Amino acid sequence: MKNVISIIMGGGRGTRLYPLTKYRCKPAVPLAGKYRLVDIPISNCINSGCDCIYLLSQFNTASLHRHIQQTYKFDSFSRGYVDILAAEQTETGGDWYQGTADAVRKNMHHFERPNNGNYYYLILSGDQLYQMNFKHLIDAHIKSGSDITIAAKPMPKSEASSLGVMRVSKDLEIIEFAEKPKDENVINSFLIGDEHKKNLKNPKGEYCLASMGIYVFSQKVLEEAMSGDEMDFGKEIIPGLLGKKKLSAYIFDGYWEDIGTVGAFFEANLALTDEVPDFDFYKPSQVVYTHSRFLPGSKIFDSKIVRSNISDGCIINNSTIQRSVIGIRSIIRNGCNLKNVVMMGSDYYETIDDERKNIEKSHPSLGIGQNCSIENAIIDKNARIGDNCRITPFGKPDKWESEGLYVRDGVIIVTKNAVIPPNTQV
């Protein structure tokens, strides 16, 4: 694994996750109360022994850079690092990254190659939720003698029309690709055969193999591919090499979620409140790393908490919280009722003097004021919600917007740093 260079794609503008990406890039979006999305691929790399990690970014990168610098500090006796490579102007050009392949091409001169033989490029997405041991993926790549190996997730036939799917041989060599096929006969030709389906956790049903956007390239193959001008791996580079290089699939049958939309992000967070969630933060062998904040334990007074995750440093007074994820330093005042809420918390606490000034100016303090009712909502960081507010997306059309409030995918979002006046009724 010391011969593996891990490259995490920071993504584009993140328009489908807007307004969560209004002030930050996708990998920096807070997750599960105390993490960031980028902690998932980085932790998978570290747990797999892949500690030479590059993160390629370009849009709204300040909070991402700050998080990486505060979190991933390897000791002096380790060769490991997490290096951020932002889009830059050079003598050969200064354009934004035009796609995943273009981002890698423009940074090839930055990658530190090992001097001890052949090495491999592991290319990952920065906005997916999963736990994978990349050692198994790399071992499968080497054993098969493949030039490129693609991690593939068995997905129900009903979802094939919205995915990039592949047809494979008995030894998992990729024979054909199809991008979001619509024709029923075409989809049927991509169904997994019995020789592979029998090894799945649930072999009953009809499945197609969908690309997870996780690739292993052998050294020379990627470097040759970077000599062209193709912009994207999934749409151009990999389909263009089919039949010219040996492409294989690595079947991953664990939990995997592409956090591409507000709805997917919301449901993935709330799923963490299940008694046994599909994504398990409690596995000792698959630790998810993040910034150490040294916060005190949460204080909860006279409240009813049902099926919820409460992060460090929260203060909750005489409230009812149901199926919610409450982020670090969240303040929830008397008489509140929260149901299906993802609250990202705050970056800091206000002092007693700050609170006094807020009262004098009739300005909401950080967190949620008294007697608020909030349902099916995402409350972004450092939001201020005044007393007696009712916030819900019910009755509002998708794309509805107001000052500091957005409705997306049936979820109402209170934006980062928003100030919602007392008595607001939405």
LUMNU-856782 format. One line per field, with one value per residue (C-alpha): x negated, y negated, z negated; residue number from 1. Coordinates in pm, whole numbers, plus 50000, padded with zeros to 5 digits. Layout:
LUMNU-856782
xx	X	...
yy	Y	...
zz	Z	...
n	NUM	...
end
This chain:
LUMNU-856782
xx	50000	49696	49702	50051	50116	50469	50644	50972	51181	51320	51605	51752	51979	52212	52526	52748	52646	52709	52756	52538	52262	52332	52027	51830	51742	51914	51641	51655	52029	52079	52196	52342	52311	51931	51768	51725	51799	51430	51351	51508	51269	50968	51051	51102	50756	50588	50763	50648	50284	50299	50145	50020	50335	50403	50724	50809	51034	51134	51466	51528	51228	51151	51341	51214	50852	50897	51049	50774	50497	50648	50724	50473	50130	49906	49614	49251	49178	49449	49428	49804	49971	50294	50201	50453	50407	50629	50677	50389	50254	49937	49734	49936	50277	50501	50844	51069	51075	51301	51367	51218	50954	50861	50811	50572	50389	50322	50171	49959	49641	49731	49771	49475	49404	49244	48901	48948	49107	49453	49724	50096	50332	50645	50904	51193	51492	51511	51887	51978	52070	51923	51662	51421	51085	50893	50630	50880	50948	50576	50505	50783	50642	50293	50414	50625	50342	50579	50483	50788	51018	51353	51540	51892	52201	52485	52796	53158	53264	53520	53239	53027	53178	53017	52674	52367	52376	52135	52149	51875	51743	51716	51373	51512	51345	51559	51712	51945	52063	52398	52470	52823	52985	53360	53442	53572	53388	53060	53102	53175	52849	52662	52814	52564	52530	52586	52210	52170	52514	52469	52194	52412	52556	52905	52885	53259	53376	53231	52923	52694	52336	52307	51983	51911	51669	51380	51093	50752	50511	50177	49902	49826	50192	50298	49991	50056	50422	50322	50138	50472	50731	51030	51192	51375	51285	51634	51762	51448	51126	51257	51507	51234	50994	51248	51114	50768	50673	50783	51064	51203	51475	51439	51778	51851	52169	52162	52344	52274	52455	52375	52441	52527	52855	53010	53259	52986	52783	53085	53188	52830	52796	53131	53052	52769	53033	53141	53070	52828	52750	52622	52327	52168	51951	51893	51674	51336	51160	51299	51254	51381	51134	51213	51095	51033	51219	51189	51548	51731	52012	52359	52595	52957	53217	53574	53593	53727	53482	53616	53396	53149	52775	52649	52294	52045	52088	52465	52701	53065	53335	53685	53737	53853	53623	53729	53523	53273	52898	52780	52436	52157	52223	52595	52807	53178	53378	53694	54009	53878	54006	53775	53866	53656	53400	53032	52879	52513	52438	52197	51829	51816	52007	52137	52035	52279	52207	52293	52621	52703	52636	52854	53143	53098	53107	53385	53137	53159	52868	52683	52898	53273	53484	53769	54094	53989	54138	53915	53974	53809	53530	53156	53020	52677	52391	52410	52778	52984	53353	53561	53831	54173	54076	54249	54034	54150	54144	54506	54714	54410	54310	53960	53719	53917	53687	53706	53448	53217	53463	53475	53687	53512	53629	53904	53658	53643	53291	53187	52866	52531	52519	52889	53088	53453	53653	53877	54233	54143	54408	54312
yy	50000	49771	49776	49624	49257	49165	48879	48744	48533	48220	48192	47900	47621	47861	47704	48000	47959	47583	47394	47623	47541	47167	47095	47422	47697	48038	48226	47963	48005	48114	48470	48660	48371	48354	48473	48345	48543	48545	48732	49045	49105	48986	49221	49510	49437	49420	49736	49915	49812	49559	49253	49057	48857	48564	48363	48169	47868	47540	47388	47230	47408	47198	47412	47732	47617	47511	47847	48048	47842	47873	48243	48448	48402	48707	48749	48687	49059	49122	49056	48997	48671	48516	48249	48003	47909	47621	47504	47271	47053	47177	47093	47350	47223	47103	47249	47412	47790	47897	48247	48523	48624	48263	48204	48499	48401	48050	48186	48474	48275	48239	48609	48758	49095	49374	49488	49855	50002	49986	49789	49737	49439	49471	49213	49137	48906	48659	48679	49046	49230	49580	49788	49985	50150	50032	50300	50559	50343	50297	50669	50763	50520	50672	51034	50988	50817	50536	50195	50034	50166	50003	50048	50162	50167	50415	50197	50300	50322	50047	49795	49883	49602	49340	49504	49589	49970	50234	50587	50824	51170	51461	51335	50979	50834	50545	50608	50314	49986	49812	49467	49442	49695	49653	49946	50250	50496	50309	50306	50681	50743	50580	50792	50971	51340	51618	51681	51336	51294	51599	51415	51116	51059	51079	51293	51272	51016	50862	50638	50440	50346	49967	49773	49614	49360	49532	49632	49799	49722	49887	49630	49628	49654	49339	49146	49245	49146	48805	48729	48670	48398	48593	48413	48682	49033	49184	49034	49027	49182	49520	49587	49485	49747	50032	50292	50132	50203	50467	50324	50520	50472	50510	50589	50399	50520	50296	49972	49689	49360	49086	48761	48567	48397	48228	48514	48781	48585	48541	48908	49033	48825	48930	49296	49269	49256	49615	49872	50050	49800	49923	49687	49763	49498	49739	49997	50003	50131	49851	49536	49216	48939	48571	48255	48299	48015	48112	48012	48093	48346	48225	48091	48196	48062	48198	48303	48597	48739	49008	49193	48906	48844	48566	48442	48292	47957	47916	47749	47860	47726	47869	47973	48273	48405	48691	48866	48586	48532	48248	48108	47977	47674	47672	47459	47552	47344	47409	47554	47655	47946	48085	48374	48501	48225	48220	47940	47874	47674	47384	47304	47116	47027	46684	46527	46403	46046	46148	46298	45979	45761	45988	45945	45567	45551	45812	46011	46393	46569	46864	47174	47212	46979	47072	47243	47326	47607	47735	48037	48189	47934	47886	47608	47507	47385	47072	47016	46799	46879	46647	46739	46878	46979	47251	47386	47667	47732	47854	47664	47503	47593	47714	47424	47196	46936	46662	46471	46742	47021	47260	47564	47843	48205	48163	48034	47678	47544	47267	47143	47094	46775	46710	46496	46599	46332	46424	46536	46643	46884	47087
zz	50000	49985	50366	50381	50456	50342	50522	50384	50620	50456	50704	50895	50775	50595	50741	50647	50281	50283	50049	49832	50083	50083	49866	49895	50140	50128	49938	49660	49594	49228	49173	48875	48632	48605	48929	49283	49599	49688	49364	49517	49810	49610	49321	49565	49705	49363	49239	49556	49515	49802	49639	49943	50013	50244	50235	50553	50499	50662	50543	50199	50050	49739	49487	49649	49628	49266	49173	49344	49186	48838	48864	49062	48907	48934	48697	48791	48824	49083	49454	49465	49564	49688	49943	50087	50452	50558	50916	51001	51276	51444	51754	51949	51842	51564	51631	51373	51374	51659	51521	51307	51563	51632	51257	51232	51552	51424	51102	51232	51171	50802	50722	50538	50701	50498	50618	50532	50842	50995	50820	50849	50859	50645	50757	50522	50489	50201	50147	50092	49773	49745	49565	49783	49727	50032	49975	50101	50408	50483	50426	50669	50925	50901	50896	51209	51398	51491	51621	51460	51188	51116	50788	50875	50657	50727	50769	50827	51191	51127	51067	51371	51584	51358	51329	51531	51553	51680	51817	51702	51784	51540	51429	51383	51690	51818	52158	52205	52049	52069	51929	51785	52021	52077	52305	52111	52337	52293	51914	51916	52102	51811	51533	51306	51386	51133	51100	50940	50784	50562	50370	50283	49936	50085	50401	50467	50719	51033	51015	51241	51160	51128	51124	50787	50934	50753	50982	50959	51244	51296	51320	51693	51796	51616	51727	52089	52053	51921	52246	52421	52372	52237	51945	51747	51629	51622	51948	52166	52036	51919	52204	52449	52308	52324	52567	52563	52201	51953	51740	51447	51188	50813	50660	50340	50172	49863	49786	50029	50077	50325	50135	50449	50357	50055	50027	50028	49772	49545	49555	49508	49191	49045	49124	48871	48596	48672	48401	48634	48914	49248	49212	48875	48708	48418	48596	48416	48729	48948	48744	48905	48824	48787	48614	48238	48068	47698	47628	47304	47292	47380	47109	47144	46898	46860	47225	47422	47675	47911	48163	48207	48221	47992	48056	47810	47641	47683	47436	47460	47228	47172	47533	47737	48010	48239	48508	48539	48566	48341	48423	48204	47980	48063	47830	47807	47563	47358	47510	47853	48059	48330	48559	48852	48813	48911	48705	48787	48472	48431	48469	48138	47820	47740	47409	47144	47261	47618	47500	47305	47610	47825	47582	47574	47955	47990	48197	48188	48020	48172	48190	48151	47939	47705	47808	48163	48373	48655	48879	49188	49179	49215	48994	49119	48903	48687	48765	48528	48491	48274	48022	48122	48477	48680	48963	49193	49570	49580	49831	49994	50354	50440	50507	50273	50114	49854	49652	49513	49599	49895	49982	50172	50220	49960	49697	49562	49513	49275	49433	49268	49056	49125	48881	48855	48667	48370	48451	48806	48940	49249
n	1	2	3	4	5	6	7	8	9	10	11	12	13	14	15	16	17	18	19	20	21	22	23	24	25	26	27	28	29	30	31	32	33	34	35	36	37	38	39	40	41	42	43	44	45	46	47	48	49	50	51	52	53	54	55	56	57	58	59	60	61	62	63	64	65	66	67	68	69	70	71	72	73	74	75	76	77	78	79	80	81	82	83	84	85	86	87	88	89	90	91	92	93	94	95	96	97	98	99	100	101	102	103	104	105	106	107	108	109	110	111	112	113	114	115	116	117	118	119	120	121	122	123	124	125	126	127	128	129	130	131	132	133	134	135	136	137	138	139	140	141	142	143	144	145	146	147	148	149	150	151	152	153	154	155	156	157	158	159	160	161	162	163	164	165	166	167	168	169	170	171	172	173	174	175	176	177	178	179	180	181	182	183	184	185	186	187	188	189	190	191	192	193	194	195	196	197	198	199	200	201	202	203	204	205	206	207	208	209	210	211	212	213	214	215	216	217	218	219	220	221	222	223	224	225	226	227	228	229	230	231	232	233	234	235	236	237	238	239	240	241	242	243	244	245	246	247	248	249	250	251	252	253	254	255	256	257	258	259	260	261	262	263	264	265	266	267	268	269	270	271	272	273	274	275	276	277	278	279	280	281	282	283	284	285	286	287	288	289	290	291	292	293	294	295	296	297	298	299	300	301	302	303	304	305	306	307	308	309	310	311	312	313	314	315	316	317	318	319	320	321	322	323	324	325	326	327	328	329	330	331	332	333	334	335	336	337	338	339	340	341	342	343	344	345	346	347	348	349	350	351	352	353	354	355	356	357	358	359	360	361	362	363	364	365	366	367	368	369	370	371	372	373	374	375	376	377	378	379	380	381	382	383	384	385	386	387	388	389	390	391	392	393	394	395	396	397	398	399	400	401	402	403	404	405	406	407	408	409	410	411	412	413	414	415	416	417	418	419	420	421	422	423	424	425	426
end
